[in-house]
Amino acid sequence: MAVPHNSLRSFLVLAKRTLRNAIDRSQKITFVIGNESADLDSFTSSLIYAYVRSSTPTPHAFTPLYVPVTNIPFSGIQLRPEFLALLPRANIELQHLITLDDLPDLSNIKSKLRPENTKWILVDHNSLQGVLGSIYSDRVGGVIDHHGEENKVPKDTVSEPRIIAKAGSCTSLVTEYCRETWDALSNSAMPSGATHGQGDELVDDSTMNTLWDAQVAQLGLASILIDTSNLKAKENTTEHDIKAAEYLEAKIMACPLVSARFDRSKFFTEIDTAKKDMGGLQLHDILRKDYKEWAERGLKLGISSVVKPICFLQENARREANGQNPDDSFLPAIRKFSKDRDLDIYALMTTSTSSEGKFQRELLLWAFTADATSAAKKFSGTAGGELGLEDWHGSDGRPHEEQSEKDWRKVWWQRNVGHSRKRVAPLLREAMS
């Protein structure tokens, strides 16, 4: 039975209650889950897919309701100020979100949430990683993603999509896939003459339907604009992104309660500014805010993506260490972060704007074992040209490279700024294998 068309807020309340019942009563359940960095794109992709599909599930759906999971503990939401800036626009609060904390503890999740009772739809990745992947990878039954093909999702996903395509934002692909269903859902919601409270006003059913659509559309549009720099990043923006953004903005402008105060450029600036706000975050939190890891041939790789330059992180580390030399505080902090995660290779990717107003990238790579060092040097040799790697010079004016008997570390400018972690991670993994 389909979930009645309602607000995203009401849907999330129902989804969380359904999840609790499934755990307590060993019932079947379908999850929609983004990647483990849980960035804005993963977050909105899972929400939109689950919200639209639950209202109009296919006859062969594993369960009629799809539960969107943000792939981090609840505490991680606080590290994402862009979430905090965006949620009020959809009339949802932090407690409405479903995170890893709403699942059984990972130490006994297999007995509490039996694999055969679950189905997993992946968005913004196409290989379920970590503990969840080790238990539930065989239960993955659908995917929409814009990363490289991992060949981990079955070719035949029956009633669920299997879409892996190039786009600046995965949310664009999700919107494109859900568009026909979403329109049918909106058009079928006929006015009943009933009225609802909205602030100090009474509005009818048709007005509520356009409001609910506009609230969800703002979430999706935010991700697309962030991932494509307001559709101006030529190297990232595709037709998928342009068409999805137009579609979502049309839903926003169709709602008088929202359109009167909506301006796309101001909206983008608000969310982008919030995303770049690192005020008050410790270095450890900055590194884990947008972090992913992979295992390849017995080696474990972790990559942090940070929207601030290395000099900013060095200064953060210096303040936390009460004024020590940056190298005496920053590098030990990086080593500890890597050691706490049992990494063999760690990469730090930064983005920032130069004093001349140009977008720029830096890449720090640190290998901690002999095998990892071999892989890192292979990466340096084979990927350097494609990425446009140039020696990065520290405050002493020297290239930043260091090697000991146990590890190897180097920092570069990445002059080909069109390649994000979506490309750097596969290149590193190729070198590891």
Contacts in CASP RR format, 6 or more apart in sequence:
PFRMAT RR
TARGET T0000
AUTHOR 0000-0000-0000
METHOD contacts of the structure
MODEL  1
MAVPHNSLRSFLVLAKRTLRNAIDRSQKITFVIGNESADLDSFTSSLIYA
YVRSSTPTPHAFTPLYVPVTNIPFSGIQLRPEFLALLPRANIELQHLITL
DDLPDLSNIKSKLRPENTKWILVDHNSLQGVLGSIYSDRVGGVIDHHGEE
NKVPKDTVSEPRIIAKAGSCTSLVTEYCRETWDALSNSAMPSGATHGQGD
ELVDDSTMNTLWDAQVAQLGLASILIDTSNLKAKENTTEHDIKAAEYLEA
KIMACPLVSARFDRSKFFTEIDTAKKDMGGLQLHDILRKDYKEWAERGLK
LGISSVVKPICFLQENARREANGQNPDDSFLPAIRKFSKDRDLDIYALMT
TSTSSEGKFQRELLLWAFTADATSAAKKFSGTAGGELGLEDWHGSDGRPH
EEQSEKDWRKVWWQRNVGHSRKRVAPLLREAMS
1 64 0 8 1.000
2 54 0 8 1.000
2 55 0 8 1.000
2 56 0 8 1.000
2 57 0 8 1.000
2 64 0 8 1.000
3 11 0 8 1.000
3 14 0 8 1.000
3 54 0 8 1.000
3 55 0 8 1.000
3 64 0 8 1.000
3 65 0 8 1.000
4 55 0 8 1.000
5 55 0 8 1.000
5 185 0 8 1.000
5 186 0 8 1.000
5 188 0 8 1.000
5 189 0 8 1.000
5 209 0 8 1.000
5 212 0 8 1.000
6 212 0 8 1.000
7 91 0 8 1.000
7 208 0 8 1.000
7 211 0 8 1.000
7 212 0 8 1.000
7 215 0 8 1.000
8 47 0 8 1.000
8 51 0 8 1.000
8 90 0 8 1.000
8 91 0 8 1.000
8 92 0 8 1.000
8 212 0 8 1.000
8 215 0 8 1.000
8 216 0 8 1.000
8 219 0 8 1.000
9 90 0 8 1.000
9 91 0 8 1.000
9 92 0 8 1.000
9 96 0 8 1.000
11 50 0 8 1.000
11 51 0 8 1.000
11 54 0 8 1.000
12 68 0 8 1.000
12 92 0 8 1.000
12 96 0 8 1.000
12 97 0 8 1.000
12 98 0 8 1.000
13 96 0 8 1.000
14 65 0 8 1.000
15 50 0 8 1.000
15 54 0 8 1.000
15 65 0 8 1.000
15 66 0 8 1.000
15 67 0 8 1.000
15 68 0 8 1.000
15 98 0 8 1.000
16 67 0 8 1.000
16 96 0 8 1.000
16 98 0 8 1.000
16 102 0 8 1.000
18 29 0 8 1.000
18 65 0 8 1.000
18 67 0 8 1.000
19 29 0 8 1.000
19 67 0 8 1.000
19 98 0 8 1.000
19 102 0 8 1.000
19 103 0 8 1.000
20 102 0 8 1.000
21 27 0 8 1.000
22 28 0 8 1.000
22 29 0 8 1.000
22 113 0 8 1.000
22 117 0 8 1.000
23 103 0 8 1.000
23 104 0 8 1.000
23 112 0 8 1.000
23 113 0 8 1.000
26 114 0 8 1.000
26 117 0 8 1.000
27 117 0 8 1.000
28 62 0 8 1.000
28 63 0 8 1.000
28 117 0 8 1.000
28 118 0 8 1.000
28 119 0 8 1.000
29 63 0 8 1.000
29 67 0 8 1.000
29 113 0 8 1.000
29 117 0 8 1.000
29 118 0 8 1.000
29 119 0 8 1.000
30 61 0 8 1.000
30 62 0 8 1.000
30 63 0 8 1.000
30 65 0 8 1.000
30 66 0 8 1.000
30 67 0 8 1.000
30 118 0 8 1.000
30 119 0 8 1.000
30 120 0 8 1.000
30 121 0 8 1.000
31 66 0 8 1.000
31 67 0 8 1.000
31 68 0 8 1.000
31 69 0 8 1.000
31 118 0 8 1.000
31 119 0 8 1.000
31 120 0 8 1.000
31 121 0 8 1.000
32 46 0 8 1.000
32 49 0 8 1.000
32 50 0 8 1.000
32 53 0 8 1.000
32 66 0 8 1.000
32 67 0 8 1.000
32 68 0 8 1.000
32 69 0 8 1.000
32 121 0 8 1.000
32 123 0 8 1.000
33 46 0 8 1.000
33 68 0 8 1.000
33 69 0 8 1.000
33 71 0 8 1.000
33 120 0 8 1.000
33 121 0 8 1.000
33 122 0 8 1.000
33 123 0 8 1.000
33 128 0 8 1.000
33 132 0 8 1.000
34 42 0 8 1.000
34 43 0 8 1.000
34 45 0 8 1.000
34 46 0 8 1.000
34 69 0 8 1.000
34 70 0 8 1.000
34 71 0 8 1.000
34 122 0 8 1.000
34 123 0 8 1.000
34 124 0 8 1.000
34 125 0 8 1.000
35 42 0 8 1.000
35 71 0 8 1.000
35 124 0 8 1.000
35 125 0 8 1.000
35 129 0 8 1.000
35 292 0 8 1.000
36 71 0 8 1.000
36 72 0 8 1.000
36 125 0 8 1.000
36 129 0 8 1.000
36 130 0 8 1.000
36 291 0 8 1.000
36 292 0 8 1.000
36 293 0 8 1.000
37 71 0 8 1.000
37 290 0 8 1.000
37 291 0 8 1.000
37 292 0 8 1.000
37 305 0 8 1.000
38 70 0 8 1.000
38 71 0 8 1.000
38 72 0 8 1.000
38 76 0 8 1.000
38 80 0 8 1.000
39 80 0 8 1.000
39 124 0 8 1.000
39 290 0 8 1.000
40 80 0 8 1.000
40 82 0 8 1.000
40 83 0 8 1.000
40 86 0 8 1.000
40 222 0 8 1.000
40 223 0 8 1.000
40 226 0 8 1.000
40 271 0 8 1.000
40 275 0 8 1.000
41 124 0 8 1.000
41 169 0 8 1.000
41 170 0 8 1.000
41 171 0 8 1.000
41 223 0 8 1.000
41 226 0 8 1.000
41 227 0 8 1.000
42 70 0 8 1.000
42 71 0 8 1.000
42 123 0 8 1.000
42 124 0 8 1.000
42 125 0 8 1.000
42 170 0 8 1.000
43 70 0 8 1.000
43 83 0 8 1.000
43 219 0 8 1.000
43 223 0 8 1.000
44 171 0 8 1.000
44 219 0 8 1.000
44 220 0 8 1.000
44 222 0 8 1.000
44 223 0 8 1.000
45 123 0 8 1.000
45 124 0 8 1.000
45 144 0 8 1.000
45 170 0 8 1.000
45 171 0 8 1.000
45 173 0 8 1.000
45 174 0 8 1.000
45 223 0 8 1.000
46 68 0 8 1.000
46 69 0 8 1.000
46 70 0 8 1.000
46 123 0 8 1.000
46 124 0 8 1.000
47 68 0 8 1.000
47 216 0 8 1.000
47 219 0 8 1.000
48 171 0 8 1.000
48 174 0 8 1.000
48 175 0 8 1.000
48 178 0 8 1.000
48 216 0 8 1.000
48 219 0 8 1.000
48 220 0 8 1.000
49 66 0 8 1.000
49 68 0 8 1.000
49 121 0 8 1.000
49 123 0 8 1.000
49 144 0 8 1.000
49 174 0 8 1.000
49 177 0 8 1.000
49 178 0 8 1.000
50 66 0 8 1.000
50 67 0 8 1.000
50 68 0 8 1.000
51 68 0 8 1.000
51 216 0 8 1.000
52 178 0 8 1.000
52 181 0 8 1.000
52 182 0 8 1.000
52 185 0 8 1.000
53 61 0 8 1.000
53 66 0 8 1.000
53 178 0 8 1.000
53 181 0 8 1.000
54 64 0 8 1.000
54 65 0 8 1.000
54 66 0 8 1.000
55 181 0 8 1.000
55 185 0 8 1.000
56 181 0 8 1.000
56 184 0 8 1.000
56 185 0 8 1.000
57 63 0 8 1.000
57 64 0 8 1.000
57 65 0 8 1.000
57 66 0 8 1.000
58 159 0 8 1.000
59 159 0 8 1.000
60 158 0 8 1.000
60 159 0 8 1.000
61 159 0 8 1.000
62 119 0 8 1.000
63 119 0 8 1.000
66 121 0 8 1.000
67 98 0 8 1.000
68 98 0 8 1.000
69 98 0 8 1.000
69 99 0 8 1.000
69 100 0 8 1.000
69 102 0 8 1.000
69 103 0 8 1.000
70 77 0 8 1.000
70 97 0 8 1.000
70 98 0 8 1.000
70 99 0 8 1.000
70 100 0 8 1.000
71 99 0 8 1.000
71 100 0 8 1.000
72 99 0 8 1.000
72 100 0 8 1.000
73 99 0 8 1.000
73 100 0 8 1.000
73 101 0 8 1.000
74 94 0 8 1.000
74 97 0 8 1.000
74 99 0 8 1.000
74 100 0 8 1.000
74 101 0 8 1.000
76 99 0 8 1.000
76 289 0 8 1.000
77 83 0 8 1.000
77 84 0 8 1.000
77 94 0 8 1.000
77 97 0 8 1.000
77 99 0 8 1.000
78 84 0 8 1.000
79 281 0 8 1.000
79 285 0 8 1.000
79 288 0 8 1.000
79 289 0 8 1.000
80 275 0 8 1.000
80 289 0 8 1.000
81 274 0 8 1.000
81 275 0 8 1.000
81 277 0 8 1.000
82 222 0 8 1.000
82 226 0 8 1.000
82 271 0 8 1.000
82 272 0 8 1.000
82 274 0 8 1.000
82 275 0 8 1.000
84 94 0 8 1.000
84 274 0 8 1.000
85 270 0 8 1.000
85 271 0 8 1.000
85 274 0 8 1.000
86 218 0 8 1.000
86 219 0 8 1.000
86 222 0 8 1.000
86 271 0 8 1.000
86 274 0 8 1.000
87 93 0 8 1.000
87 94 0 8 1.000
89 215 0 8 1.000
89 218 0 8 1.000
89 219 0 8 1.000
90 215 0 8 1.000
90 216 0 8 1.000
90 218 0 8 1.000
90 219 0 8 1.000
91 215 0 8 1.000
100 106 0 8 1.000
103 109 0 8 1.000
103 113 0 8 1.000
104 112 0 8 1.000
104 113 0 8 1.000
105 112 0 8 1.000
106 131 0 8 1.000
106 132 0 8 1.000
109 131 0 8 1.000
109 132 0 8 1.000
109 135 0 8 1.000
110 135 0 8 1.000
115 135 0 8 1.000
115 136 0 8 1.000
115 138 0 8 1.000
115 139 0 8 1.000
116 139 0 8 1.000
118 136 0 8 1.000
118 139 0 8 1.000
119 139 0 8 1.000
119 141 0 8 1.000
120 128 0 8 1.000
120 132 0 8 1.000
120 136 0 8 1.000
120 139 0 8 1.000
120 140 0 8 1.000
120 141 0 8 1.000
120 142 0 8 1.000
121 140 0 8 1.000
121 141 0 8 1.000
121 142 0 8 1.000
121 143 0 8 1.000
121 144 0 8 1.000
121 160 0 8 1.000
122 128 0 8 1.000
122 140 0 8 1.000
122 142 0 8 1.000
122 143 0 8 1.000
122 144 0 8 1.000
122 145 0 8 1.000
122 153 0 8 1.000
123 143 0 8 1.000
123 144 0 8 1.000
123 145 0 8 1.000
123 170 0 8 1.000
123 174 0 8 1.000
124 144 0 8 1.000
124 145 0 8 1.000
124 146 0 8 1.000
124 147 0 8 1.000
124 170 0 8 1.000
125 145 0 8 1.000
125 147 0 8 1.000
126 143 0 8 1.000
126 145 0 8 1.000
126 147 0 8 1.000
126 148 0 8 1.000
126 149 0 8 1.000
126 150 0 8 1.000
126 152 0 8 1.000
126 153 0 8 1.000
126 164 0 8 1.000
127 137 0 8 1.000
127 150 0 8 1.000
127 152 0 8 1.000
127 153 0 8 1.000
128 136 0 8 1.000
128 137 0 8 1.000
128 140 0 8 1.000
128 152 0 8 1.000
129 292 0 8 1.000
129 293 0 8 1.000
129 294 0 8 1.000
130 293 0 8 1.000
137 152 0 8 1.000
140 152 0 8 1.000
140 153 0 8 1.000
140 154 0 8 1.000
141 153 0 8 1.000
141 154 0 8 1.000
141 157 0 8 1.000
141 158 0 8 1.000
141 160 0 8 1.000
142 153 0 8 1.000
142 154 0 8 1.000
142 157 0 8 1.000
142 160 0 8 1.000
142 161 0 8 1.000
142 162 0 8 1.000
143 153 0 8 1.000
143 157 0 8 1.000
143 161 0 8 1.000
143 162 0 8 1.000
143 163 0 8 1.000
143 164 0 8 1.000
144 161 0 8 1.000
144 163 0 8 1.000
144 164 0 8 1.000
144 170 0 8 1.000
144 173 0 8 1.000
144 174 0 8 1.000
144 177 0 8 1.000
145 163 0 8 1.000
145 164 0 8 1.000
145 170 0 8 1.000
145 173 0 8 1.000
146 164 0 8 1.000
146 165 0 8 1.000
146 166 0 8 1.000
146 167 0 8 1.000
146 168 0 8 1.000
146 169 0 8 1.000
146 170 0 8 1.000
146 172 0 8 1.000
146 173 0 8 1.000
146 422 0 8 1.000
147 164 0 8 1.000
147 422 0 8 1.000
148 164 0 8 1.000
148 422 0 8 1.000
148 426 0 8 1.000
149 164 0 8 1.000
153 162 0 8 1.000
154 162 0 8 1.000
155 162 0 8 1.000
156 162 0 8 1.000
161 177 0 8 1.000
163 173 0 8 1.000
163 177 0 8 1.000
165 173 0 8 1.000
165 240 0 8 1.000
166 238 0 8 1.000
166 240 0 8 1.000
167 173 0 8 1.000
167 238 0 8 1.000
167 240 0 8 1.000
167 241 0 8 1.000
168 224 0 8 1.000
168 227 0 8 1.000
168 228 0 8 1.000
168 236 0 8 1.000
168 237 0 8 1.000
168 238 0 8 1.000
168 240 0 8 1.000
168 241 0 8 1.000
169 223 0 8 1.000
169 224 0 8 1.000
169 226 0 8 1.000
169 227 0 8 1.000
169 228 0 8 1.000
169 241 0 8 1.000
169 244 0 8 1.000
170 223 0 8 1.000
171 220 0 8 1.000
171 223 0 8 1.000
171 224 0 8 1.000
171 227 0 8 1.000
171 244 0 8 1.000
172 224 0 8 1.000
172 238 0 8 1.000
172 240 0 8 1.000
172 241 0 8 1.000
172 243 0 8 1.000
172 244 0 8 1.000
172 245 0 8 1.000
173 240 0 8 1.000
173 244 0 8 1.000
175 220 0 8 1.000
175 224 0 8 1.000
175 244 0 8 1.000
175 247 0 8 1.000
175 248 0 8 1.000
176 240 0 8 1.000
176 243 0 8 1.000
176 244 0 8 1.000
179 247 0 8 1.000
182 213 0 8 1.000
186 209 0 8 1.000
186 210 0 8 1.000
186 213 0 8 1.000
189 205 0 8 1.000
189 206 0 8 1.000
189 209 0 8 1.000
190 205 0 8 1.000
190 206 0 8 1.000
191 204 0 8 1.000
191 205 0 8 1.000
191 206 0 8 1.000
192 205 0 8 1.000
193 204 0 8 1.000
193 205 0 8 1.000
194 204 0 8 1.000
194 205 0 8 1.000
195 202 0 8 1.000
195 203 0 8 1.000
195 204 0 8 1.000
196 202 0 8 1.000
196 203 0 8 1.000
196 204 0 8 1.000
196 205 0 8 1.000
196 208 0 8 1.000
197 203 0 8 1.000
198 207 0 8 1.000
198 208 0 8 1.000
198 211 0 8 1.000
198 257 0 8 1.000
203 211 0 8 1.000
203 257 0 8 1.000
207 255 0 8 1.000
207 256 0 8 1.000
207 257 0 8 1.000
210 251 0 8 1.000
210 254 0 8 1.000
210 255 0 8 1.000
210 256 0 8 1.000
210 257 0 8 1.000
211 255 0 8 1.000
211 257 0 8 1.000
211 258 0 8 1.000
213 251 0 8 1.000
213 254 0 8 1.000
213 255 0 8 1.000
214 251 0 8 1.000
214 252 0 8 1.000
214 254 0 8 1.000
214 255 0 8 1.000
214 257 0 8 1.000
214 258 0 8 1.000
214 259 0 8 1.000
215 258 0 8 1.000
216 251 0 8 1.000
217 248 0 8 1.000
217 249 0 8 1.000
217 251 0 8 1.000
217 252 0 8 1.000
218 248 0 8 1.000
218 252 0 8 1.000
218 258 0 8 1.000
218 267 0 8 1.000
220 248 0 8 1.000
221 245 0 8 1.000
221 248 0 8 1.000
221 249 0 8 1.000
221 252 0 8 1.000
221 264 0 8 1.000
221 267 0 8 1.000
222 267 0 8 1.000
222 268 0 8 1.000
222 271 0 8 1.000
224 231 0 8 1.000
224 241 0 8 1.000
224 244 0 8 1.000
224 245 0 8 1.000
224 248 0 8 1.000
225 231 0 8 1.000
225 245 0 8 1.000
225 264 0 8 1.000
225 267 0 8 1.000
225 268 0 8 1.000
225 271 0 8 1.000
225 272 0 8 1.000
226 268 0 8 1.000
226 271 0 8 1.000
226 272 0 8 1.000
226 275 0 8 1.000
227 236 0 8 1.000
227 241 0 8 1.000
228 236 0 8 1.000
228 237 0 8 1.000
228 241 0 8 1.000
228 245 0 8 1.000
229 236 0 8 1.000
230 264 0 8 1.000
230 265 0 8 1.000
230 268 0 8 1.000
231 237 0 8 1.000
231 241 0 8 1.000
231 242 0 8 1.000
231 245 0 8 1.000
233 418 0 8 1.000
235 417 0 8 1.000
235 418 0 8 1.000
236 418 0 8 1.000
236 420 0 8 1.000
249 264 0 8 1.000
252 258 0 8 1.000
252 259 0 8 1.000
252 262 0 8 1.000
253 259 0 8 1.000
253 262 0 8 1.000
275 307 0 8 1.000
276 307 0 8 1.000
276 308 0 8 1.000
278 286 0 8 1.000
278 307 0 8 1.000
278 308 0 8 1.000
278 312 0 8 1.000
278 316 0 8 1.000
281 289 0 8 1.000
282 316 0 8 1.000
282 320 0 8 1.000
283 313 0 8 1.000
283 316 0 8 1.000
283 317 0 8 1.000
283 320 0 8 1.000
283 330 0 8 1.000
283 333 0 8 1.000
284 333 0 8 1.000
284 337 0 8 1.000
286 304 0 8 1.000
286 306 0 8 1.000
286 308 0 8 1.000
286 313 0 8 1.000
286 316 0 8 1.000
287 304 0 8 1.000
287 306 0 8 1.000
287 334 0 8 1.000
287 337 0 8 1.000
287 348 0 8 1.000
288 304 0 8 1.000
288 337 0 8 1.000
289 304 0 8 1.000
289 306 0 8 1.000
290 304 0 8 1.000
290 305 0 8 1.000
290 306 0 8 1.000
291 302 0 8 1.000
291 303 0 8 1.000
291 304 0 8 1.000
291 305 0 8 1.000
292 302 0 8 1.000
292 303 0 8 1.000
292 421 0 8 1.000
292 425 0 8 1.000
293 300 0 8 1.000
293 301 0 8 1.000
293 302 0 8 1.000
293 303 0 8 1.000
293 341 0 8 1.000
293 343 0 8 1.000
294 300 0 8 1.000
294 301 0 8 1.000
294 302 0 8 1.000
294 425 0 8 1.000
294 429 0 8 1.000
295 301 0 8 1.000
296 429 0 8 1.000
296 432 0 8 1.000
296 433 0 8 1.000
297 432 0 8 1.000
297 433 0 8 1.000
298 344 0 8 1.000
299 344 0 8 1.000
299 345 0 8 1.000
299 369 0 8 1.000
299 371 0 8 1.000
299 372 0 8 1.000
299 375 0 8 1.000
299 432 0 8 1.000
300 341 0 8 1.000
300 342 0 8 1.000
300 343 0 8 1.000
300 344 0 8 1.000
300 345 0 8 1.000
301 343 0 8 1.000
301 344 0 8 1.000
301 345 0 8 1.000
301 346 0 8 1.000
301 347 0 8 1.000
301 425 0 8 1.000
301 428 0 8 1.000
301 429 0 8 1.000
301 432 0 8 1.000
302 338 0 8 1.000
302 341 0 8 1.000
302 343 0 8 1.000
302 345 0 8 1.000
302 346 0 8 1.000
302 347 0 8 1.000
303 346 0 8 1.000
303 347 0 8 1.000
303 348 0 8 1.000
303 349 0 8 1.000
303 421 0 8 1.000
303 424 0 8 1.000
303 425 0 8 1.000
303 428 0 8 1.000
304 337 0 8 1.000
304 346 0 8 1.000
304 347 0 8 1.000
304 348 0 8 1.000
304 349 0 8 1.000
305 349 0 8 1.000
305 350 0 8 1.000
305 351 0 8 1.000
305 420 0 8 1.000
305 421 0 8 1.000
306 313 0 8 1.000
306 348 0 8 1.000
306 349 0 8 1.000
306 350 0 8 1.000
306 351 0 8 1.000
307 350 0 8 1.000
307 351 0 8 1.000
307 352 0 8 1.000
308 350 0 8 1.000
308 352 0 8 1.000
309 350 0 8 1.000
309 352 0 8 1.000
309 360 0 8 1.000
309 362 0 8 1.000
310 348 0 8 1.000
310 350 0 8 1.000
310 362 0 8 1.000
310 364 0 8 1.000
310 392 0 8 1.000
310 411 0 8 1.000
312 352 0 8 1.000
313 330 0 8 1.000
313 348 0 8 1.000
313 350 0 8 1.000
314 326 0 8 1.000
314 327 0 8 1.000
314 329 0 8 1.000
314 330 0 8 1.000
315 326 0 8 1.000
317 326 0 8 1.000
317 329 0 8 1.000
317 330 0 8 1.000
317 333 0 8 1.000
318 324 0 8 1.000
318 325 0 8 1.000
318 326 0 8 1.000
318 329 0 8 1.000
318 330 0 8 1.000
320 329 0 8 1.000
320 333 0 8 1.000
321 328 0 8 1.000
321 329 0 8 1.000
323 329 0 8 1.000
326 395 0 8 1.000
331 409 0 8 1.000
334 346 0 8 1.000
334 348 0 8 1.000
334 364 0 8 1.000
334 366 0 8 1.000
335 366 0 8 1.000
337 346 0 8 1.000
338 346 0 8 1.000
338 366 0 8 1.000
338 368 0 8 1.000
339 368 0 8 1.000
343 368 0 8 1.000
344 367 0 8 1.000
344 368 0 8 1.000
344 369 0 8 1.000
344 371 0 8 1.000
344 372 0 8 1.000
345 365 0 8 1.000
345 366 0 8 1.000
345 367 0 8 1.000
345 368 0 8 1.000
345 372 0 8 1.000
345 375 0 8 1.000
345 376 0 8 1.000
345 428 0 8 1.000
345 432 0 8 1.000
346 365 0 8 1.000
346 366 0 8 1.000
346 368 0 8 1.000
347 363 0 8 1.000
347 364 0 8 1.000
347 365 0 8 1.000
347 366 0 8 1.000
347 424 0 8 1.000
347 428 0 8 1.000
348 362 0 8 1.000
348 363 0 8 1.000
348 364 0 8 1.000
349 361 0 8 1.000
349 362 0 8 1.000
349 363 0 8 1.000
349 414 0 8 1.000
349 420 0 8 1.000
349 421 0 8 1.000
349 424 0 8 1.000
350 361 0 8 1.000
350 362 0 8 1.000
350 363 0 8 1.000
350 364 0 8 1.000
351 359 0 8 1.000
351 360 0 8 1.000
351 361 0 8 1.000
351 417 0 8 1.000
352 359 0 8 1.000
352 360 0 8 1.000
352 362 0 8 1.000
353 359 0 8 1.000
353 360 0 8 1.000
354 360 0 8 1.000
359 417 0 8 1.000
360 413 0 8 1.000
360 417 0 8 1.000
361 413 0 8 1.000
361 414 0 8 1.000
361 417 0 8 1.000
362 392 0 8 1.000
362 411 0 8 1.000
362 412 0 8 1.000
362 413 0 8 1.000
362 414 0 8 1.000
363 387 0 8 1.000
363 389 0 8 1.000
363 411 0 8 1.000
363 412 0 8 1.000
363 413 0 8 1.000
363 414 0 8 1.000
363 424 0 8 1.000
364 409 0 8 1.000
364 410 0 8 1.000
364 411 0 8 1.000
365 376 0 8 1.000
365 379 0 8 1.000
365 380 0 8 1.000
365 409 0 8 1.000
365 410 0 8 1.000
365 411 0 8 1.000
365 412 0 8 1.000
365 428 0 8 1.000
366 376 0 8 1.000
366 407 0 8 1.000
366 408 0 8 1.000
366 409 0 8 1.000
367 373 0 8 1.000
367 375 0 8 1.000
367 376 0 8 1.000
367 407 0 8 1.000
367 408 0 8 1.000
367 409 0 8 1.000
368 406 0 8 1.000
368 407 0 8 1.000
369 406 0 8 1.000
369 407 0 8 1.000
370 406 0 8 1.000
372 407 0 8 1.000
372 432 0 8 1.000
373 403 0 8 1.000
373 407 0 8 1.000
373 408 0 8 1.000
375 428 0 8 1.000
375 431 0 8 1.000
375 432 0 8 1.000
376 408 0 8 1.000
376 410 0 8 1.000
376 431 0 8 1.000
377 408 0 8 1.000
378 431 0 8 1.000
379 427 0 8 1.000
379 428 0 8 1.000
379 430 0 8 1.000
379 431 0 8 1.000
380 389 0 8 1.000
380 410 0 8 1.000
382 427 0 8 1.000
382 430 0 8 1.000
382 431 0 8 1.000
383 389 0 8 1.000
383 424 0 8 1.000
383 427 0 8 1.000
383 428 0 8 1.000
383 431 0 8 1.000
385 416 0 8 1.000
386 416 0 8 1.000
386 419 0 8 1.000
386 423 0 8 1.000
386 427 0 8 1.000
387 412 0 8 1.000
387 414 0 8 1.000
387 415 0 8 1.000
387 416 0 8 1.000
387 419 0 8 1.000
387 423 0 8 1.000
387 424 0 8 1.000
387 427 0 8 1.000
388 414 0 8 1.000
388 415 0 8 1.000
388 416 0 8 1.000
389 412 0 8 1.000
389 413 0 8 1.000
389 414 0 8 1.000
389 415 0 8 1.000
390 412 0 8 1.000
390 413 0 8 1.000
390 415 0 8 1.000
391 399 0 8 1.000
391 400 0 8 1.000
391 401 0 8 1.000
391 412 0 8 1.000
391 413 0 8 1.000
392 399 0 8 1.000
392 400 0 8 1.000
392 411 0 8 1.000
392 412 0 8 1.000
392 413 0 8 1.000
393 399 0 8 1.000
393 400 0 8 1.000
394 400 0 8 1.000
400 409 0 8 1.000
400 410 0 8 1.000
400 411 0 8 1.000
401 409 0 8 1.000
401 410 0 8 1.000
401 411 0 8 1.000
402 408 0 8 1.000
402 409 0 8 1.000
402 410 0 8 1.000
403 409 0 8 1.000
414 424 0 8 1.000
END
